Amino acid sequence: MRFELEIIKYVPPGDGFGYHGEKAVFVPETSPGDLVEVTVVREKKKFIIAALDKIITPATNRIDPSCPHYEDCGGCSLMHLSIEDQVELKQQMLKEVFNRYGFQITPEFVTSPATYQSRYRTKIKCQDGVVGFSAKNSHRVTPITGCRILSAGIMKELDRLSALGRSNCEFSLLQSRQNGELAVSVSENRRQVPLPGFPSSITEDYGFGPLKLKSSGFAQSNPFITKLIINALVEEVDQEQALCELYCGGGTFSLPLAGKVRKLTGIDISEASIRLAKENADLNQLDNTFFIAANLEKEMKLPKCDCFVADPPRKGLGQFLILQIGKSEADRFLYVSCNPATLARDAEILSQNFGFKLSGLTGYDMYCHSTHCEALAVFER
Ligand SMILES: C[S@@+](CC[C@H](N)C(=O)[O-])C[C@H]1O[C@@H](n2cnc3c(N)ncnc32)[C@H](O)[C@@H]1O
């Protein structure tokens, strides 16, 4: 079904919103003031999710997207706005999500020092020889030749990957901003394995010493913003503290933090990441770190500490983990999140049930030109 729609406001995470009769309609890639024609993607009793077909009258702040793939590619969804408008929108959405949970807080928002060519880690699909990203609302892969957000090194590598002539797989690429090294892995039986002929790891440096990272594991995507988040975390802790880092990965936050505190324990479910974190601690001659491979969502006793740091996946903290943090003796909690909705949900539980007061909230434009938003919340009691 197609219909005309006037977009009246933004709603989290940054979609345009309007009414079709009594029904609420959510349309990505639209802005208040747009008069658009849309197609229904999903219809429920009270709301419709629709896709933008045609702009009849554009909002006054629309700009021409600078990427040649913007119309077709499912990657970016905010390039029709200036970077200033994108940041204002994300700040507003972060505020709104927290307001819904009863927090009257206006977050700070940090823009990315580079907004184009700011992505140094990506997953690229390969479908019948076509290397690129999924097209909008589709499983089809659209070829990428002029992406504006990928690092120049990753863009150069795409031709080489196309030439391999592989079909139906996913490549993971990771580039070091510090020295340009590039690692590639490929999906095989739902796992990422090294791609023959390509390095599998890189060395990055966020200003606190060398950090080995693998393309097959987790790595932060925007090194400019990652560096700023690390600086903020390091400023929040003091040297007497015993710190426990939950979801620590290969140690991106652990190593800078370990240099500042008395003792750091890092926990992650991935044994490969824990091995890497230990290797990184050795590389940096740190003797106050302890890394444990464990599932934080299952019963697992957390070590005693003064402060927790966590950077969970999008679904946020598990109920069991929140209970443990709540019952601990820690009086500080630094929570990094890539999903404001689960961050605000967890913040409400921590503050209402366990006396953790939200003392700071900062958004970071990690994922420029998309509605995704990274945030750091500081809790104290
Ligand atoms: C957003 S990443 C953060 C990693 C780290 N902060 C970094 O910058 O590399 C989330 C991490 O959570 C880990 N993880 C996911 N589920 C988990 C679980 N149930 N228990 C422990 N760790 C988990 C993943 O292995 C991943 O390393």
The ligand as an SDF file (V2000), in Angstrom:
LIG
                    3D

 27 29  0  0  0  0  0  0  0  0999 V2000
   30.3870   -3.9730   22.4000 C   0  0  0  0  0  0  0  0  0  0  0  0
   31.6040   -5.2280   22.5910 S   0  0  0  0  0  0  0  0  0  0  0  0
   32.7120   -4.3970   23.6920 C   0  0  0  0  0  0  0  0  0  0  0  0
   34.1260   -4.8640   23.6840 C   0  0  0  0  0  0  0  0  0  0  0  0
   35.2010   -3.9520   24.2440 C   0  0  0  0  0  0  0  0  0  0  0  0
   34.7260   -2.9000   25.0740 N   0  0  0  0  0  0  0  0  0  0  0  0
   36.0210   -3.3820   23.0930 C   0  0  0  0  0  0  0  0  0  0  0  0
   35.9970   -2.1680   22.9140 O   0  0  0  0  0  0  0  0  0  0  0  0
   36.6610   -4.1670   22.3860 O   0  0  0  0  0  0  0  0  0  0  0  0
   30.7440   -6.3700   23.5530 C   0  0  0  0  0  0  0  0  0  0  0  0
   31.5450   -7.5400   24.0760 C   0  0  0  0  0  0  0  0  0  0  0  0
   30.6600   -8.3270   24.8710 O   0  0  0  0  0  0  0  0  0  0  0  0
   31.0540   -9.6750   24.7790 C   0  0  0  0  0  0  0  0  0  0  0  0
   29.8840  -10.4770   25.2240 N   0  0  0  0  0  0  0  0  0  0  0  0
   28.7190  -10.6750   24.5720 C   0  0  0  0  0  0  0  0  0  0  0  0
   27.8790  -11.4210   25.3080 N   0  0  0  0  0  0  0  0  0  0  0  0
   28.5180  -11.6920   26.4760 C   0  0  0  0  0  0  0  0  0  0  0  0
   28.1700  -12.4290   27.6420 C   0  0  0  0  0  0  0  0  0  0  0  0
   27.0090  -13.0320   27.7590 N   0  0  0  0  0  0  0  0  0  0  0  0
   29.0680  -12.5020   28.6500 N   0  0  0  0  0  0  0  0  0  0  0  0
   30.2780  -11.8950   28.5420 C   0  0  0  0  0  0  0  0  0  0  0  0
   30.6570  -11.1850   27.4570 N   0  0  0  0  0  0  0  0  0  0  0  0
   29.7980  -11.0750   26.4350 C   0  0  0  0  0  0  0  0  0  0  0  0
   31.4790   -9.8460   23.3300 C   0  0  0  0  0  0  0  0  0  0  0  0
   32.3660  -10.9370   23.1940 O   0  0  0  0  0  0  0  0  0  0  0  0
   32.1290   -8.4750   23.0470 C   0  0  0  0  0  0  0  0  0  0  0  0
   33.5170   -8.5390   23.2470 O   0  0  0  0  0  0  0  0  0  0  0  0
  1  2  1  0
  2  3  1  0
  2 10  1  0
  3  4  1  0
  4  5  1  0
  5  6  1  0
  5  7  1  0
  7  8  2  0
  7  9  1  0
 10 11  1  0
 11 12  1  0
 11 26  1  0
 12 13  1  0
 13 14  1  0
 13 24  1  0
 14 15  1  0
 14 23  1  0
 15 16  2  0
 16 17  1  0
 17 18  1  0
 17 23  2  0
 18 19  1  0
 18 20  2  0
 20 21  1  0
 21 22  2  0
 22 23  1  0
 24 25  1  0
 24 26  1  0
 26 27  1  0
M  CHG  2   2   1   9  -1
M  END
$$$$
